[in-house]
């Protein structure tokens, strides 16, 4: 069965609102939702994300068996969901996963070195995020990416990200009356579908 990877935000939990919504729609057996400690050094999160994504990429045999770009093998990840800082890490995971895997981001932190400053992270952690930006437009252009942004987000200013993503032709939906944390009610009507 195709898996869905859910990546929570800073100080969030693996069983967050998105996880609960995905479990209702697809069943918990299809959802991979690890717990990350984003207060630990970012390189350890990077290693965990790479190990996790690497465990679900198509094998060499599956790649040689045909059009794996159009059809995700059953045990692979077919949808990556990330919210806030989890949006940053979802895009990092896409460095390993096939580019046709659908990515859905909710109030993504695309510049964590700025958005995390007020949370007391060590300077070397903030420097890591600054030196490892999601800055390659050609990489973003290749992705099957959909972004949802609450128009009342009190944590992240999305002005620059919205312009950039729209310039790249990405679908950006502004959700009225929604703050930084999407509730289950806020997620009603949003279609979650693996590639």
C-alpha positions in Angstrom: 0.0 0.0 0.0 1.2 3.5 -0.8 2.3 5.4 2.3 1.7 8.9 3.4 4.5 10.7 5.3 3.3 13.4 7.8 5.9 15.7 9.2 4.9 17.8 12.2 6.0 21.3 13.0 8.3 22.8 15.7 7.3 21.7 19.2 4.6 19.6 17.5 3.6 16.0 17.8 3.6 13.0 15.5 -0.2 12.6 16.2 -1.0 16.1 15.2 -4.2 17.4 13.6 -3.0 16.5 10.1 -2.2 12.9 11.3 -5.7 12.5 12.7 -7.3 13.8 9.5 -5.1 11.5 7.4 -5.9 8.5 9.6 -9.7 9.1 9.2 -9.3 9.3 5.4 -6.8 6.5 4.8 -6.4 4.5 8.0 -3.4 4.6 10.4 -1.6 1.7 8.7 -0.9 4.0 5.7 0.4 6.9 7.7 4.1 7.4 8.7 4.2 10.1 11.2 7.5 10.2 13.2 8.2 12.3 16.2 11.1 14.7 15.8 12.9 16.8 18.4 13.6 20.0 16.5 15.4 21.4 19.5 18.2 18.9 18.9 20.8 19.8 16.3 19.2 20.1 12.8 21.8 17.7 11.3 20.3 14.9 13.4 16.8 15.7 12.0 18.3 15.7 8.5 19.8 12.3 9.1 16.5 10.9 10.4 14.5 12.4 7.4 17.0 11.0 4.9 16.9 7.5 6.5 13.1 7.6 6.6 12.7 8.8 3.0 15.4 6.4 1.8 13.6 3.5 3.3 10.6 4.2 1.0 12.2 5.0 -2.3 11.6 2.6 -5.2 14.3 -0.1 -5.5 16.5 -0.4 -8.5 14.4 -3.4 -9.7 11.2 -1.4 -9.5 12.8 1.4 -11.4 13.9 -1.0 -14.2 10.5 -2.7 -14.2 8.9 0.3 -16.0 7.4 3.6 -15.5 7.9 4.1 -11.8 7.8 7.9 -12.4 4.1 7.6 -13.3 3.2 4.8 -10.8 4.5 4.8 -7.3 5.2 1.2 -6.1 2.8 0.1 -3.3 5.3 0.2 -0.4 6.6 3.7 -1.3 5.6 7.1 -0.2 3.0 8.7 -2.5 2.2 11.8 -0.5 4.2 14.0 1.8 2.4 16.4 4.2 4.2 19.0 6.3 3.1 21.8 8.5 5.2 24.8 9.6 8.8 23.6 10.2 7.6 20.2 8.9 7.1 21.9 5.5 10.8 22.7 5.4 11.7 19.1 6.2 9.1 17.7 3.7 10.9 19.6 1.0 14.2 18.2 2.2 12.8 14.7 2.0 11.8 15.3 -1.6 15.6 15.4 -2.4 15.4 11.6 -2.2 11.8 10.8 -3.3 10.6 10.7 -6.9 9.5 14.2 -8.0 6.0 13.0 -8.9 5.2 12.3 -5.2 2.6 14.9 -4.1 3.6 17.4 -1.5 1.1 19.3 0.6 2.3 22.0 2.9 0.4 23.9 5.6 1.8 27.2 6.7 5.3 26.1 5.8 8.3 27.6 7.3 10.5 28.1 4.2 13.0 30.3 6.1 13.4 28.6 9.5 16.4 30.7 10.3 14.1 33.6 10.6 10.9 32.0 12.0 12.7 30.1 14.7 14.7 33.0 16.1 12.0 33.7 18.8 12.1 30.2 20.2 15.6 30.2 21.8 17.3 27.8 19.4 21.1 27.7 19.5 22.9 30.0 17.1 24.5 27.1 15.3 21.0 25.6 14.7 19.7 28.8 13.2 22.9 29.0 11.1 22.3 25.5 9.8 18.9 26.5 8.5 20.3 29.7 7.0 23.1 27.7 5.2 20.6 25.0 4.0 17.8 27.0 2.5 15.0 25.8 0.2 16.3 28.2 -2.4 16.6 26.3 -5.6 13.7 27.4 -7.8 14.3 24.7 -10.4 14.0 22.1 -7.6 10.6 23.6 -6.5 9.4 23.8 -10.1 9.8 20.1 -10.5 7.6 19.2 -7.5 4.0 18.3 -7.4 3.4 20.9 -4.7 0.3 22.4 -3.2 0.4 24.9 -0.3 -2.2 26.0 2.1 -1.7 29.2 4.1 -3.9 30.6 6.9 -4.5 34.3 6.3 -4.3 34.9 10.0 -1.0 33.1 10.7 0.5 34.8 13.7 3.8 32.9 13.5 5.0 33.1 10.0 4.8 36.0 7.5 4.1 34.2 4.2 4.1 37.3 1.9 7.4 36.5 0.3 6.8 32.7 0.1 3.4 33.2 -1.6 4.8 35.5 -4.3 7.7 33.0 -4.9 5.5 29.9 -5.1 2.9 31.6 -7.3 5.7 32.9 -9.6 6.8 29.3 -9.9 3.3 28.2 -10.9 2.6 26.4 -7.6 -1.0 26.1 -6.3 -1.3 28.3 -3.2 -4.6 28.4 -1.4 -5.1 31.2 1.2 -7.5 29.9 3.8 -9.6 32.7 5.4 -9.8 33.0 9.2 -7.1 30.3 9.8 -4.1 31.0 12.1 -0.9 29.1 12.3 -2.5 25.8 13.4 -5.1 24.3 11.2 -7.9 22.6 13.1 -9.7 19.5 11.9 -12.6 21.8 10.9 -10.2 24.0 8.9 -9.1 20.9 7.0 -12.6 20.0 5.9 -12.9 20.1 2.1 -9.2 19.8 1.5 -8.6 16.8 -0.7 -5.7 14.6 0.4 -4.7 12.2 -2.4 -1.5 10.4 -2.9 0.0 10.6 -6.4 
